[in-house]
Amino acid sequence: MRARTTLVGATALLLAAAMAGPAFAAGTATGARSTDTHAAARRAIQAAVRAGVPGVTATAEDAHGTWSATAGVGDTGTDKPRSTADRYRVGSITKTFVSTVLLQLEAEGRLSLDDTVDRWLPGVVRGNGHDGRTVTVRRLLNHTSGIFNYTADEDFGRTYFLKDGFLRHRYDTVTPLDLVAIAMKHEPDFAPGTSWNYSNTNYVLAGMVIEKVTGHSYANEITRRILRPLHLTATSLPGTRVTVPRPSSRAYSKLALTATGPTYDVTTLNPSIASSAGEMISDSADLDRFYSALLGGKLLPPRQLKEMKTTVKSQIPNAGYGLGLIDTTLNCGVHVWGHDGGIHGSASTAVTTADGSHSLALNFNGDWVGDTAAVTEAEFCGK
């Protein structure tokens, strides 16, 4: 899985490293198996820090136990190391949670994935060729709607992702309708169902559909249906809260389209710019537990899980996109299911095997360098 599945898009994760990072690494494990079985993953984490990522935290779980490791620092000013218990902004990993709630609602007979967006949000998707009467909920979830991606709007990028705009507007509150309105200023990418393009607008709308169907915010529904039953106590939906709960590390960005220049602390920001496309905060252990439960059939009935795992051809290398869930074929032939997430100063990946028996979640606290996919390859392929 690659950076095109993140909220930030072009301003994160696509840039080459220019400097090596600080050196710190640790690993712990519980269960019967030696940590040597995770040696490749540990090397990949350390390589990311040498390439310039400030710090990495990762946790893997399988039948043999739990393994956690860190490398680099969580605070470049104090050299405080990252913690395996760090909470961090997970960006577009939020999308799997949103999709899970909508599939639960389908299982309850409260909506159909083939309902049009206009049925639930009449008149919201209109303008410059967009028409919510021709877009289904399913096409929102698998990114075949053709709806323009609001984070690709140049003014939005300058305002919220590049240095001058971000430093002025990092604490602004925007509403889901504001974000959809940005997308409606542009023509659709294609006619619904005729192609694929990753669009954060799809999941802003998905969150709005949840609220319309249930009468409650998507945040409340995720909390009630997923976080509490799975005891995901490190996971939260901050809304407009600008801080990350402790324990946590600082988050860093170049706030530019190059890997050179100064680095900025971007830890505090108003995540309403991400909304239901990417606002969540979690830690690696919670993400492992969530994806393991999801793929293990604990959150959805078999029919809905099958729908979630039905993929369409995407632009993500070696991957198909389901309903908020990505099926990636690793170089060794292993399939992992999960999602990437990117937001200012934070790059994350969470994946698990098809039966939920082997999971990995990790985070880089820098957004201009590094490849989380290399750690995934190392963990599941051993090299």
C-alpha positions, 0 to 999 in steps of 0.5 A: 500500500502506498501514499495515494491512499492517504489524506495528505496525498502529494505533500506526504510520503512521496518524497526522497530522504535527504538526511539520516535520523537519530539512532535508537531501537528497541524490541520486546515480545511476549509469548513462546516465540523468539523476537528473532522471527521479527528480525527483518521487520526490526531491520526495516524499522531501523532503515526507515530511521536511517533514511530520515524518519524521526521515529517509528513505532510498530506492534505485531500480533500472531498466534505466538504472541505480541512483538513491539519495537521502536526506532528513532525519537519521538521528540527531536528537541529532547531525543526522547525515544518513541514508545510502543504505546504511542498514540498517533493520528491514523489518517485514512485508516479511519475509512475502514472503521466508517465502512464497517459501520455502514456494513453493519447498518446494511446487515441490520436492514437500515440501508442498502449499499445500492442506495443512491447518495441522494436518497440519504443526502438529497441535493448535497452532491450537485454541481459541475456534473456531480449528481448524487442520484447516480452515485451509490453508497457502494461506490463511495466506499470503493472509490468508484464514484468519480466524485472529486477529491477535495484534498486535491483542490489547489487552494485547499492544499495551499491553505492546509498543507503547505507552510504559510497556509498551515501555520495560519490555519492549522486550528481552523474548524471546517464542516463536512459540508464545507469539504463537500462544497470544495469538491463540487467546485470541480468536475467529476473525475469520471462517470460513476462506476466507470473507473477508480480514483481515491477520493477523500470526499467519498468518506466525508459523504459516508460519514454524513450518511451514517448520521442521516441513517442513525440520527447520531454522528459517525463518531458516536456510532464508531465508538458504540459499535466498534471501540467499546465492544473491542475495548479499543481504549487508545482509539478516539475520534477527536472532532475539533480537539487539536491535541493527541492524547498521551502517551504520544510523540511529536509529529513532524513535516516539511510542509512542502513538496520537497524533502529539503528545508526546515522541519516543523512540529505539526503535532497540534492541528484541528482534524476537522479538515479530515472529518470521517475521511481521516480524523482518528487517533489510535495506537498500534495494539488497538489497530492490530486488535481491530483488523484482526477482529474485522477479518476474523468475522467478529464485527460483520456477518459473513455476507457483509465481510464478503462484500467488504473484501470484494475488490475493484482494480485500483491505482495502488500497486499490487492491490485491489480496493474493497469497501474501505479495505485494501487487499495487497499482494506482497512480493512473497505472495502473501495477501494482507488486508488493511489500510494506509493512513497519512496526515500531517506528520504521521504515516501509518499502516495497519494490515492483517492476514485474511483470517486475522491471525497475523497483524501489524500496525506501525507509524512514522512520525514524519511525513516526507520520507520513508516507506511503511510498505517495506516494514510490512514486506519484512514482517510478513515475508521475512526479508 
